[in-house]
């Protein structure tokens, strides 16, 4: 996990985020980090389907659950891009419950993002300008 994060957003857990156990399930957890990822990319003028003329595909994900997320919780999700290579990079996420008496780490996640040319249906090299933008505040 990165020592610092260049971006964070706050999201409130909705009733529709809960599973049959009464807390956020793995599918909703992935949806929360997807929303944070969209907001993170947006600050650079990007979208997952508009990334310097290409798209992004999530190649892998890893999640470490630390604490239940319940209805009404406000979650701060911090995001940082790291480990750039020819085709992509990793995004790390830190999820913290902030509306309790103390800040509680709810989970950590990582997604591997690959640059993809949807026209040719092939992986492509990540544009240098995108690397420069995403690392400018690291």
Secondary structure as UniProt FT lines:
FT   STRAND          7..12
FT   HELIX           15..17
FT   TURN            20..21
FT   HELIX           26..42
FT   TURN            43..45
FT   TURN            48..49
FT   STRAND          50..51
FT   TURN            52..53
FT   STRAND          54..65
FT   TURN            71..72
FT   STRAND          74..82
FT   STRAND          88..97
FT   STRAND          104..117
FT   TURN            118..121
FT   STRAND          122..123
FT   HELIX           128..135
FT   TURN            136..137
//
